[in-house]
Amino acid sequence: MSQYQVHAAYGGLIHVNFMTNGEISVRPVTLPAERIAELKSHLLMFYSGVKRTASEVASTYANDLEARRQQLRIMNDFVEEGLSILSGRDDIARFGTLLREAWQAKQSLSAKVSNPYVDELFEAALGAGAIGGKLTGAGGGGFLLLFVPPTHHQKVREALRRLLWLPFDFEFSGSQIIFYTHERDYEIYERLREQQQLEPARELRTTARRRASRPPAARSHRKG
């Protein structure tokens, strides 16, 4: 689970490689400011309302990665393809489609990565105009990150109106000791939250289901 500490330490958009000898390689992903703004404008984050311990969910697949080598190779391909999309001039909507495919592949790692309630949230978001998305971290619950064209933000927020919407920004400074920083004013969002009737939080065990692990569908790769 070292990825969390690495991202917190470095900040920004980074490509992290964890070596078998224990070393960690961190490479900044350098994008034009316009591309970063375009990416951010397509992202929405919500709290699913499902509490879970990430290590418990991750242990259902991390303890036997050798048996999931095929899924992991495909997920690694998603990383490389995602970097290519962001660094190139392709329609950024392709990144949303890739995010959806990567989430489907991750679900094949363990039946606890998703559950019926989370599946319903995704279906509602997709029906309202989202292109893709995933649960952050190990899965099971926690935070839901969605890729949504700006023109559909309101529809998606309405479809998930019982969830806590979390405005966010990219942080490029990484961990640092600070004495003062000018903070973004979130007062308008606080007023919106006061008007919401939020879904009560629930434990993961109340939403979990058994899901037969299945390898993701074969994907074709094009070069050039």
Backbone as CSV, one residue per row, in Angstrom:
resi,resn,N_x,N_y,N_z,CA_x,CA_y,CA_z,C_x,C_y,C_z
1,MET,0.827,-1.195,0.000,0.000,0.000,0.000,0.869,1.257,0.000
2,SER,2.108,1.150,-0.463,3.036,2.276,-0.385,2.696,3.398,-1.347
3,GLN,1.792,3.141,-2.308,1.488,4.175,-3.289,0.913,5.429,-2.647
4,TYR,0.191,5.273,-1.550,-0.410,6.435,-0.901,0.670,7.368,-0.355
5,GLN,1.652,6.798,0.337,2.730,7.608,0.893,3.558,8.275,-0.205
6,VAL,3.790,7.537,-1.295,4.581,8.090,-2.396,3.874,9.291,-3.013
7,HIS,2.577,9.143,-3.290,1.834,10.247,-3.888,1.763,11.442,-2.941
8,ALA,1.588,11.180,-1.663,1.526,12.279,-0.706,2.871,13.003,-0.628
9,ALA,3.963,12.266,-0.718,5.294,12.867,-0.616,5.641,13.706,-1.843
10,TYR,5.283,13.231,-3.034,5.688,13.908,-4.263,4.632,14.880,-4.780
11,GLY,3.373,14.533,-4.661,2.325,15.380,-5.201,2.306,15.351,-6.719
12,GLY,1.325,16.033,-7.304,1.256,16.155,-8.748,0.880,14.864,-9.453
13,LEU,1.114,14.846,-10.752,0.869,13.664,-11.573,2.189,12.926,-11.737
14,ILE,2.247,11.692,-11.259,3.494,10.937,-11.298,3.234,9.513,-11.776
15,HIS,4.274,8.919,-12.336,4.252,7.518,-12.746,5.184,6.774,-11.795
16,VAL,4.626,5.872,-10.994,5.391,5.187,-9.958,5.605,3.732,-10.345
17,ASN,6.837,3.278,-10.255,7.166,1.866,-10.473,7.723,1.278,-9.184
18,PHE,7.142,0.160,-8.748,7.629,-0.536,-7.561,8.459,-1.735,-8.014
19,MET,9.750,-1.682,-7.728,10.676,-2.718,-8.173,10.603,-3.945,-7.251
20,THR,10.956,-5.095,-7.807,10.939,-6.325,-7.010,11.990,-6.309,-5.906
21,ASN,13.024,-5.464,-6.043,14.062,-5.394,-5.008,13.704,-4.399,-3.900
22,GLY,12.495,-3.833,-3.985,12.050,-2.913,-2.944,12.241,-1.447,-3.277
23,GLU,12.964,-1.157,-4.344,13.161,0.242,-4.728,11.914,0.796,-5.410
24,ILE,11.750,2.108,-5.329,10.603,2.789,-5.925,11.099,3.854,-6.895
25,SER,10.614,3.792,-8.113,10.982,4.773,-9.135,9.813,5.712,-9.358
26,VAL,10.081,7.016,-9.293,9.033,8.023,-9.467,9.399,8.933,-10.634
27,ARG,8.518,9.000,-11.607,8.749,9.856,-12.784,7.591,10.836,-12.918
28,PRO,7.870,12.140,-12.865,6.795,13.127,-13.031,6.158,13.005,-14.415
29,VAL,4.852,13.157,-14.469,4.134,13.184,-15.733,3.912,14.656,-16.074
30,THR,4.676,15.152,-17.036,4.636,16.568,-17.385,3.631,16.803,-18.505
31,LEU,2.603,17.588,-18.200,1.564,17.896,-19.168,1.395,19.405,-19.270
32,PRO,0.971,19.903,-20.446,0.672,21.333,-20.563,-0.445,21.722,-19.595
33,ALA,-0.416,22.954,-19.137,-1.431,23.423,-18.189,-2.833,23.266,-18.755
34,GLU,-2.974,23.446,-20.072,-4.295,23.318,-20.697,-4.817,21.884,-20.610
35,ARG,-3.900,20.907,-20.765,-4.313,19.503,-20.704,-4.697,19.120,-19.278
36,ILE,-3.953,19.622,-18.301,-4.279,19.347,-16.911,-5.646,19.936,-16.561
37,ALA,-5.893,21.157,-17.027,-7.185,21.793,-16.767,-8.315,21.020,-17.441
38,GLU,-8.050,20.505,-18.647,-9.060,19.724,-19.357,-9.373,18.440,-18.605
39,LEU,-8.336,17.778,-18.099,-8.542,16.556,-17.319,-9.357,16.845,-16.066
40,LYS,-8.964,17.855,-15.325,-9.657,18.187,-14.079,-11.120,18.530,-14.331
41,SER,-11.395,19.201,-15.454,-12.773,19.604,-15.747,-13.670,18.419,-16.041
42,HIS,-13.083,17.240,-16.257,-13.865,16.031,-16.552,-13.982,15.101,-15.349
43,LEU,-13.508,15.513,-14.174,-13.497,14.619,-13.015,-14.457,15.104,-11.930
44,LEU,-15.218,14.170,-11.392,-16.076,14.412,-10.237,-15.799,13.336,-9.194
45,MET,-15.795,13.732,-7.929,-15.563,12.764,-6.858,-16.699,12.824,-5.839
46,PHE,-17.131,11.620,-5.401,-18.182,11.497,-4.402,-17.728,10.510,-3.329
47,TYR,-18.257,10.692,-2.129,-18.052,9.680,-1.100,-19.184,8.677,-1.203
48,SER,-18.849,7.419,-1.394,-19.859,6.383,-1.630,-20.745,6.140,-0.415
49,GLY,-20.244,6.488,0.764,-20.995,6.206,1.981,-20.723,4.826,2.544
50,VAL,-19.867,4.051,1.856,-19.535,2.696,2.317,-18.178,2.735,3.018
51,LYS,-18.181,2.477,4.317,-16.936,2.456,5.079,-16.279,1.082,4.934
52,ARG,-14.974,1.094,4.732,-14.250,-0.174,4.653,-12.805,0.058,5.036
53,THR,-12.134,-1.003,5.427,-10.703,-0.954,5.705,-9.976,-1.412,4.456
54,ALA,-9.219,-0.497,3.851,-8.584,-0.775,2.563,-7.697,-2.013,2.618
55,SER,-6.975,-2.188,3.728,-6.062,-3.329,3.817,-6.806,-4.652,3.797
56,GLU,-8.014,-4.680,4.364,-8.795,-5.912,4.374,-9.269,-6.271,2.975
57,VAL,-9.685,-5.257,2.206,-10.101,-5.509,0.824,-8.894,-5.925,-0.015
58,ALA,-7.790,-5.197,0.123,-6.600,-5.491,-0.676,-6.044,-6.876,-0.378
59,SER,-6.180,-7.331,0.872,-5.623,-8.634,1.240,-6.310,-9.778,0.509
60,THR,-7.515,-9.543,-0.025,-8.236,-10.606,-0.729,-7.626,-10.898,-2.094
61,TYR,-6.760,-10.000,-2.575,-6.092,-10.276,-3.849,-4.578,-10.050,-3.796
62,ALA,-4.104,-9.222,-2.875,-2.674,-8.907,-2.838,-1.831,-10.057,-2.317
63,ASN,-2.430,-10.980,-1.560,-1.662,-12.080,-0.977,-1.387,-13.210,-1.966
64,ASP,-1.981,-13.146,-3.136,-1.754,-14.200,-4.131,-1.734,-13.576,-5.527
65,LEU,-0.813,-12.652,-5.734,-0.739,-11.930,-7.002,-0.295,-12.833,-8.149
66,GLU,0.458,-13.879,-7.833,0.940,-14.769,-8.883,-0.223,-15.400,-9.640
67,ALA,-1.300,-15.702,-8.931,-2.470,-16.308,-9.566,-3.247,-15.306,-10.412
68,ARG,-2.917,-14.038,-10.272,-3.622,-12.987,-11.011,-2.694,-12.263,-11.976
69,ARG,-1.693,-12.969,-12.423,-0.678,-12.354,-13.284,-1.290,-11.790,-14.559
70,GLN,-2.226,-12.512,-15.162,-2.826,-12.040,-16.411,-3.563,-10.716,-16.209
71,GLN,-4.374,-10.639,-15.150,-5.093,-9.397,-14.880,-4.137,-8.245,-14.612
72,LEU,-3.056,-8.509,-13.886,-2.101,-7.463,-13.550,-1.366,-6.957,-14.786
73,ARG,-1.065,-7.865,-15.709,-0.415,-7.431,-16.948,-1.334,-6.513,-17.740
74,ILE,-2.603,-6.869,-17.807,-3.564,-6.039,-18.531,-3.717,-4.687,-17.847
75,MET,-3.766,-4.671,-16.511,-3.884,-3.419,-15.793,-2.652,-2.543,-15.987
76,ASN,-1.484,-3.155,-16.105,-0.269,-2.395,-16.392,-0.346,-1.767,-17.787
77,ASP,-0.932,-2.498,-18.735,-1.127,-1.939,-20.079,-2.029,-0.711,-20.028
78,PHE,-3.022,-0.731,-19.146,-3.904,0.419,-19.003,-3.121,1.657,-18.564
79,VAL,-2.159,1.457,-17.676,-1.346,2.580,-17.204,-0.598,3.218,-18.366
80,GLU,0.068,2.382,-19.162,0.840,2.903,-20.282,-0.063,3.593,-21.304
81,GLU,-1.215,3.005,-21.558,-2.136,3.607,-22.525,-2.703,4.921,-21.989
82,GLY,-2.977,4.970,-20.699,-3.473,6.202,-20.103,-2.467,7.329,-20.191
83,LEU,-1.205,7.019,-19.932,-0.152,8.024,-20.051,-0.045,8.524,-21.484
84,SER,-0.184,7.609,-22.434,-0.115,7.981,-23.844,-1.257,8.924,-24.225
85,ILE,-2.447,8.639,-23.736,-3.603,9.488,-24.044,-3.413,10.885,-23.471
86,LEU,-3.037,10.952,-22.200,-2.885,12.252,-21.554,-1.755,13.074,-22.173
87,SER,-0.689,12.406,-22.562,0.468,13.113,-23.108,0.300,13.481,-24.574
88,GLY,-0.686,12.875,-25.237,-0.888,13.134,-26.655,-1.978,14.158,-26.900
89,ARG,-2.491,14.119,-28.115,-3.534,15.077,-28.501,-4.862,14.381,-28.799
90,ASP,-4.988,13.145,-28.369,-6.240,12.423,-28.578,-7.365,13.058,-27.776
91,ASP,-8.588,12.790,-28.200,-9.762,13.228,-27.451,-9.658,12.679,-26.034
92,ILE,-9.737,13.551,-25.050,-9.538,13.119,-23.666,-10.646,12.180,-23.199
93,ALA,-11.746,12.116,-23.942,-12.811,11.177,-23.600,-12.304,9.741,-23.628
94,ARG,-11.264,9.473,-24.418,-10.674,8.128,-24.448,-10.159,7.727,-23.076
95,PHE,-9.700,8.708,-22.302,-9.210,8.411,-20.955,-10.352,7.937,-20.070
96,GLY,-11.529,8.509,-20.256,-12.691,8.070,-19.494,-13.083,6.643,-19.820
97,THR,-13.051,6.306,-21.112,-13.354,4.934,-21.524,-12.335,3.961,-20.940
98,LEU,-11.076,4.372,-20.954,-10.013,3.538,-20.399,-10.208,3.338,-18.899
99,LEU,-10.651,4.376,-18.221,-10.886,4.279,-16.783,-11.976,3.257,-16.488
100,ARG,-13.002,3.242,-17.316,-14.086,2.266,-17.123,-13.579,0.843,-17.360
101,GLU,-12.785,0.641,-18.398,-12.254,-0.692,-18.689,-11.310,-1.156,-17.582
102,ALA,-10.513,-0.230,-17.048,-9.580,-0.580,-15.974,-10.334,-0.982,-14.713
103,TRP,-11.449,-0.312,-14.445,-12.260,-0.675,-13.274,-12.855,-2.067,-13.448
104,GLN,-13.305,-2.385,-14.640,-13.842,-3.711,-14.901,-12.771,-4.775,-14.713
105,ALA,-11.550,-4.467,-15.148,-10.453,-5.416,-14.979,-10.109,-5.599,-13.500
106,LYS,-10.145,-4.507,-12.744,-9.802,-4.603,-11.323,-10.805,-5.460,-10.570
107,GLN,-12.072,-5.417,-10.982,-13.090,-6.210,-10.309,-12.830,-7.708,-10.426
108,SER,-12.075,-8.105,-11.444,-11.770,-9.522,-11.613,-10.744,-10.016,-10.592
109,LEU,-10.105,-9.088,-9.853,-9.111,-9.493,-8.866,-9.750,-10.136,-7.635
110,SER,-10.931,-9.648,-7.259,-11.572,-10.156,-6.047,-13.045,-9.772,-6.047
111,ALA,-13.865,-10.616,-5.428,-15.294,-10.325,-5.321,-15.559,-9.146,-4.399
112,LYS,-14.571,-8.753,-3.586,-14.783,-7.664,-2.646,-14.390,-6.302,-3.201
113,VAL,-13.884,-6.256,-4.412,-13.510,-4.968,-5.004,-14.748,-4.107,-5.223
114,SER,-15.881,-4.734,-5.561,-17.128,-4.013,-5.729,-18.241,-4.765,-5.006
115,ASN,-19.445,-4.244,-5.079,-20.609,-4.865,-4.458,-21.848,-4.303,-5.139
116,PRO,-23.024,-4.876,-4.887,-24.239,-4.427,-5.587,-24.529,-2.941,-5.431
117,TYR,-24.316,-2.405,-4.233,-24.598,-0.992,-4.019,-23.691,-0.110,-4.866
118,VAL,-22.399,-0.415,-4.876,-21.447,0.355,-5.685,-21.771,0.205,-7.172
119,ASP,-22.145,-1.003,-7.584,-22.535,-1.211,-8.987,-23.715,-0.320,-9.363
120,GLU,-24.664,-0.169,-8.448,-25.817,0.692,-8.707,-25.396,2.149,-8.860
121,LEU,-24.435,2.575,-8.052,-23.943,3.949,-8.164,-23.311,4.191,-9.532
122,PHE,-22.515,3.229,-9.981,-21.886,3.363,-11.296,-22.930,3.406,-12.398
123,GLU,-23.911,2.540,-12.323,-24.944,2.511,-13.352,-25.705,3.834,-13.398
124,ALA,-25.996,4.397,-12.227,-26.690,5.676,-12.177,-25.842,6.781,-12.796
125,ALA,-24.540,6.768,-12.504,-23.638,7.787,-13.052,-23.503,7.653,-14.567
126,LEU,-23.334,6.417,-15.037,-23.207,6.195,-16.476,-24.491,6.586,-17.199
127,GLY,-25.622,6.296,-16.591,-26.896,6.645,-17.194,-27.111,8.144,-17.288
128,ALA,-26.423,8.900,-16.403,-26.570,10.351,-16.396,-25.528,11.051,-17.258
129,GLY,-24.614,10.280,-17.859,-23.654,10.899,-18.765,-22.192,10.673,-18.455
130,ALA,-21.878,9.984,-17.350,-20.469,9.679,-17.064,-19.928,8.707,-18.105
131,ILE,-18.653,8.827,-18.418,-18.020,7.931,-19.390,-17.331,6.770,-18.684
132,GLY,-16.760,7.027,-17.554,-16.055,5.980,-16.816,-15.874,6.386,-15.375
133,GLY,-15.173,5.540,-14.621,-14.926,5.848,-13.227,-14.373,4.647,-12.491
134,LYS,-14.085,4.836,-11.221,-13.550,3.773,-10.391,-13.668,4.164,-8.930
135,LEU,-13.598,3.179,-8.046,-13.392,3.458,-6.643,-11.904,3.699,-6.433
136,THR,-11.568,4.715,-5.694,-10.155,4.967,-5.427,-9.640,3.952,-4.420
137,GLY,-8.349,3.739,-4.420,-7.749,2.827,-3.465,-8.053,1.373,-3.757
138,ALA,-8.213,0.584,-2.690,-8.362,-0.861,-2.824,-9.713,-1.268,-3.389
139,GLY,-10.732,-0.407,-3.243,-12.078,-0.767,-3.676,-12.947,-1.126,-2.498
140,GLY,-14.131,-1.657,-2.783,-15.059,-2.051,-1.732,-15.962,-0.932,-1.284
141,GLY,-15.450,0.274,-1.214,-16.197,1.441,-0.769,-15.295,2.657,-0.845
142,GLY,-15.519,3.595,0.037,-14.675,4.785,0.023,-15.141,5.794,-1.017
143,PHE,-14.204,6.300,-1.801,-14.484,7.404,-2.705,-14.643,6.942,-4.149
144,LEU,-15.607,7.560,-4.813,-15.952,7.234,-6.191,-15.479,8.364,-7.090
145,LEU,-14.546,8.068,-7.988,-14.023,9.049,-8.941,-14.640,8.774,-10.302
146,LEU,-15.268,9.795,-10.885,-15.966,9.641,-12.158,-15.391,10.569,-13.213
147,PHE,-15.373,10.075,-14.449,-14.953,10.884,-15.592,-16.225,11.310,-16.325
148,VAL,-16.507,12.616,-16.287,-17.784,13.130,-16.791,-17.539,14.379,-17.636
149,PRO,-18.025,14.419,-18.864,-17.932,15.656,-19.639,-18.580,16.804,-18.866
150,PRO,-17.985,17.989,-18.880,-18.531,19.117,-18.104,-20.011,19.387,-18.362
151,THR,-20.478,19.138,-19.573,-21.880,19.393,-19.902,-22.831,18.458,-19.164
152,HIS,-22.303,17.373,-18.588,-23.147,16.400,-17.889,-22.921,16.417,-16.374
153,HIS,-22.122,17.341,-15.874,-21.842,17.375,-14.440,-23.114,17.492,-13.618
154,GLN,-23.985,18.405,-14.003,-25.189,18.633,-13.221,-26.072,17.395,-13.192
155,LYS,-26.188,16.698,-14.329,-27.021,15.500,-14.388,-26.461,14.400,-13.488
156,VAL,-25.146,14.250,-13.491,-24.535,13.217,-12.657,-24.679,13.570,-11.174
157,ARG,-24.469,14.820,-10.839,-24.628,15.236,-9.446,-26.074,15.038,-8.986
158,GLU,-27.013,15.250,-9.881,-28.413,15.032,-9.539,-28.699,13.544,-9.357
159,ALA,-28.119,12.712,-10.233,-28.326,11.265,-10.132,-27.744,10.702,-8.836
160,LEU,-26.670,11.332,-8.332,-26.016,10.885,-7.099,-26.230,11.894,-5.976
161,ARG,-27.380,12.529,-5.964,-27.632,13.640,-5.037,-27.601,13.221,-3.573
162,ARG,-27.761,11.942,-3.287,-27.716,11.492,-1.897,-26.296,11.175,-1.436
163,LEU,-25.336,11.341,-2.328,-23.935,11.151,-1.967,-23.261,12.497,-1.753
164,LEU,-22.228,12.497,-0.941,-21.463,13.712,-0.682,-20.531,13.991,-1.846
165,TRP,-20.754,15.116,-2.534,-19.883,15.525,-3.642,-18.685,16.273,-3.070
166,LEU,-17.485,15.932,-3.532,-16.255,16.489,-2.974,-15.462,17.235,-4.047
167,PRO,-15.595,18.554,-4.125,-14.744,19.322,-5.041,-13.281,19.141,-4.650
168,PHE,-12.392,19.051,-5.608,-10.977,18.849,-5.292,-10.112,19.521,-6.352
169,ASP,-8.839,19.575,-6.069,-7.890,20.141,-7.018,-6.623,19.304,-6.979
170,PHE,-5.796,19.416,-7.998,-4.516,18.732,-8.005,-3.530,19.516,-7.143
171,GLU,-2.725,18.793,-6.396,-1.700,19.403,-5.550,-0.328,18.997,-6.081
172,PHE,0.472,19.963,-6.492,1.743,19.666,-7.134,2.952,19.876,-6.228
173,SER,2.720,20.304,-4.990,3.856,20.601,-4.109,4.329,19.395,-3.317
174,GLY,3.470,18.418,-3.130,3.849,17.295,-2.294,3.856,17.682,-0.824
175,SER,4.319,16.772,0.023,4.337,17.032,1.464,5.329,18.136,1.789
176,GLN,4.926,19.045,2.656,5.795,20.142,3.065,5.313,20.705,4.385
177,ILE,6.210,21.372,5.073,5.862,22.056,6.309,5.481,23.474,5.953
178,ILE,4.291,23.882,6.342,3.818,25.218,5.982,3.329,25.954,7.224
179,PHE,3.403,27.258,7.154,2.901,28.091,8.244,1.638,28.828,7.817
180,TYR,1.507,29.078,6.531,0.313,29.731,6.027,0.178,29.416,4.549
181,THR,-1.019,29.178,4.120,-1.280,29.007,2.695,-2.654,29.579,2.397
182,HIS,-2.773,30.207,1.264,-4.060,30.762,0.867,-4.966,29.620,0.443
183,GLU,-6.062,29.436,1.145,-6.937,28.310,0.881,-8.089,28.714,-0.019
184,ARG,-8.521,27.766,-0.818,-9.680,27.984,-1.673,-10.927,28.109,-0.803
185,ASP,-11.817,28.998,-1.172,-13.039,29.224,-0.405,-14.093,28.193,-0.808
186,TYR,-14.428,27.307,0.125,-15.399,26.250,-0.144,-16.764,26.572,0.481
187,GLU,-16.984,27.812,0.856,-18.221,28.154,1.539,-19.452,27.850,0.696
188,ILE,-19.371,28.123,-0.607,-20.520,27.872,-1.471,-20.871,26.387,-1.507
189,TYR,-19.834,25.517,-1.462,-20.081,24.086,-1.450,-20.680,23.638,-0.114
190,GLU,-20.249,24.276,0.963,-20.813,23.945,2.264,-22.304,24.271,2.302
191,ARG,-22.695,25.378,1.695,-24.116,25.744,1.672,-24.921,24.722,0.860
192,LEU,-24.322,24.236,-0.241,-24.998,23.221,-1.043,-25.159,21.926,-0.255
193,ARG,-24.151,21.550,0.506,-24.215,20.320,1.294,-25.309,20.396,2.355
194,GLU,-25.486,21.587,2.927,-26.511,21.741,3.945,-27.903,21.464,3.406
195,GLN,-28.069,21.603,2.084,-29.370,21.379,1.467,-29.562,19.927,1.023
196,GLN,-28.493,19.123,1.114,-28.571,17.739,0.669,-29.141,16.812,1.739
197,GLN,-29.831,15.798,1.284,-30.237,14.690,2.155,-29.351,13.518,1.794
198,LEU,-28.289,13.326,2.574,-27.252,12.375,2.216,-27.617,10.953,2.595
199,GLU,-27.084,10.015,1.808,-27.236,8.594,2.107,-26.434,8.284,3.362
200,PRO,-27.004,7.606,4.362,-26.249,7.290,5.574,-25.108,6.332,5.271
201,ALA,-24.004,6.501,5.991,-22.852,5.624,5.797,-23.208,4.209,6.243
202,ARG,-22.564,3.239,5.641,-22.839,1.845,5.966,-21.534,1.068,5.956
203,GLU,-21.520,-0.048,6.640,-20.349,-0.904,6.668,-20.288,-1.726,5.389
204,LEU,-19.084,-2.059,4.946,-18.904,-2.816,3.716,-19.610,-4.159,3.782
205,ARG,-19.603,-4.802,4.957,-20.173,-6.153,5.040,-21.678,-6.172,4.758
206,THR,-22.332,-5.005,4.841,-23.765,-4.966,4.574,-24.076,-4.832,3.094
207,THR,-23.048,-4.557,2.280,-23.284,-4.375,0.847,-22.525,-5.384,0.007
208,ALA,-21.670,-6.182,0.662,-20.821,-7.096,-0.096,-21.627,-8.254,-0.666
209,ARG,-21.130,-8.812,-1.733,-21.745,-10.005,-2.309,-20.637,-10.882,-2.861
210,ARG,-20.970,-12.103,-3.093,-20.002,-12.998,-3.705,-20.052,-12.774,-5.211
211,ARG,-18.892,-12.585,-5.777,-18.806,-12.366,-7.212,-17.729,-13.318,-7.753
212,ALA,-18.093,-14.138,-8.689,-17.120,-15.068,-9.244,-16.044,-14.281,-9.973
213,SER,-14.784,-14.525,-9.600,-13.689,-13.851,-10.281,-13.639,-14.307,-11.727
214,ARG,-13.431,-13.361,-12.592,-13.390,-13.681,-14.013,-12.331,-12.822,-14.675
215,PRO,-11.580,-13.393,-15.599,-10.569,-12.589,-16.294,-11.247,-11.581,-17.185
216,PRO,-10.702,-10.359,-17.300,-11.310,-9.360,-18.174,-11.248,-9.790,-19.621
217,ALA,-12.152,-9.249,-20.405,-12.187,-9.583,-21.829,-10.878,-9.202,-22.495
218,ALA,-10.482,-10.023,-23.458,-9.246,-9.753,-24.181,-9.374,-8.434,-24.920
219,ARG,-8.310,-7.655,-24.908,-8.303,-6.365,-25.571,-7.313,-6.386,-26.721
220,SER,-7.678,-5.745,-27.763,-6.789,-5.668,-28.909,-5.871,-4.475,-28.748
221,HIS,-4.667,-4.574,-29.224,-3.678,-3.505,-29.125,-3.248,-3.113,-30.538
222,ARG,-3.230,-1.826,-30.741,-2.768,-1.325,-32.025,-1.503,-0.524,-31.839
223,LYS,-0.579,-0.718,-32.701,0.677,0.018,-32.633,0.723,1.027,-33.790
224,GLY,1.515,2.007,-33.572,1.697,3.017,-34.610,0.867,4.230,-34.361
